[in-house]
Amino acid sequence: MPRPSKVYIVPTHRWYIERTVWLIAGLFLLAFTALAALLDPRWILGVVATGLACITVALTGFCVVGNVLRLFGFTPMLGDPTRPNFYFMKTDRWYMERRIYLAVGFNISMASALSLVHSPWWLAFTAFVGGAMVWFAATGFCIMANGLYWLGAEPRLAPEKGPVAHTGPSNRQVPA
């Protein structure tokens, strides 16, 4: 598979469930990290809870925040149509957005534990991830998404301006 030549940006034309979840999770990460750094290290448990929620979304597709947003009228872009009564993210394969949830959940949970047992400087990492999630929701650009995209992970969210061009020759046969 040829490497993508362009930057991957998720759609930002409307506030769909997944984009809004990234914004809320990023704000939670920033708030809990600030509280842990400035008031009491035990506030880092809020970051751990956010990390475990991300891992749960990646593994099961169920998102508590997504279900609340659904009640407020938000619509999904990665929702599972076979479960119309609740919001579940599709879990039929390991597409890029699902991998992001898993990686973020694991990384911030580990950084939280390290901030308690090793050094409070690990809070800088959780703050960076929170800021990156807010940036992702606002602009559609994500460092991790682009890293995974350049490594060959296939996104399920379509880019806003048509398909992304690839470099190199195509291995696909053109029908005659």
N, C-alpha and C positions, 0 to 999 in steps of 0.2 A: 504494500500500500504506500503510495507516495505521501510525502509529508505536506501538510497544508502550508500554503505560502502567505496566508493572510491571518490577521488577528480575529479571533472568535469573540463575538459580542452577542449576548442574549437580547431578545426583543425587549424594548423599553417603550413601546407605543401605548401601553396601558399597565395598570397595576393588577396583575394576575396573582393568584394565591402564592405561587412559588417565589416570585420576586418580592412580594410583601413579607413572606416568611423570612427571607434573607435579610431584609431591612430590620425587622423586629429582633431577630436573633443577633444581628450585629450590634444593635442598640443595647440589648441585654448584656452582651459580652463586654461592651465598653463600660456600662454602668457597674456591673459586678466587679470588673477588674479595678475600676477606680475606687470602689468601696473597699475592696480587699487591700489595695495599696495605701489608701489614706486613713481608713478607720480600723478595720479588724480583718486579719487574714482569713477568718472563717467565712467571709463573704465570697470567697473563691468557690464555695460549694454551689453558688448560683451558676458559675461558669461550668462546673462539673455537670450540673443538671442540664444545662444547654447542650453540652457535649453528648451526654447520654441520650437526649432527645434527638439529636442529629443522627446518632448511630441507630436509634430505633426507626427513624424515618428511612434510612438507607436499607435496613434489613427487612422491615415489615411493610413499609409504605405508609403507615399510619402517622399522621401529624396532628397533634392536638391544636396547635395554632392554626393550621390549615383548615381544620373543621370549624373553628370559631370564625375565621375569615369567610368561610363558605356561608355561615349563617348571616353574615353582614352583606352578602351579595357578591363577593369576589368569585371569579370563575378560575378554574385551573387550566394550565397548559400541559401538565404532566399527569393529570388525574386519571384514575382507572375507571373507565366507563362501565365496567362490570359491577361496580359497587356504587350505585347512584345515591344511596342514602347518607353516605359519609364520604369525606375526602380521604382517599388513599392515593399515594403516588404509585405509578405503574412500577411493578417489580418483575416484569417478564424477562428482563436481561439487565446486565450491568452496564448501562449507558453512563456517559460522562457525569451527568448531574447527580446520579445516585452515588457515584464514586466520590464526588465532592462532599456530599453529606457525610459519608463514612470517614473520609480523611480528616475533615474539619472536626468531627466529633472525637476521633481518636487523638488528634494533635492537641486540641484544647484541654481534653481530659488529662493527658499526660503532662502538659505544661502546668496545669493546675496542681497536680500532685507534686511536681518538681518544685513549684513555688513554695509549697509548704515544707518539704523535707530538705531541699537543697539551697535555693536562693530565691528571694522575692523578685529578682530580676527576670524570672520566667514570666512574670506578669506582663512584661513588655511584649512577649510573644502573643499572649491572649489579647492584649490591646491591639496589636497589629492585625490579628485575624478579625477582630470585631470591626476595626476600621475598614479592612478589605471587604468585609461583607456589606457594610453600608455603602461603600464605593461601588461594589458590584450591583447592588439594588438600584443605585442612583444612575449609573452610567451604562450598565450592562457588561462592563469589562471586569474580568476576574483573572488574577495572576495564576491561580491554581487551574482554572478552567483552560486557560491558554496553554499551560504546561502539559496538561493531560491531552489536549487537542493536538498539540505538536507531536506528542508521543503516539498518537493514533487512536485515542479514545473517540468514540462516535457520540456526538451530542444528540439529544432528542429535541431540544428546543431549536427551532430554525432561526438562522440569522435574519435580521430585519430586512436587509437589502438583497434578497436572493441567495442562491447557493454560494458557498465560499470556494474560490478557485484553488486548484491544487497544482503543484509544480510537477514536472516530469511527465513521462508518457503514461497514458492510461492503459491498464491491463484489461479493460472492459472491451468486449466485442460490440461493434456497432451493427445493428440489424440491417440487412440489405433491403 
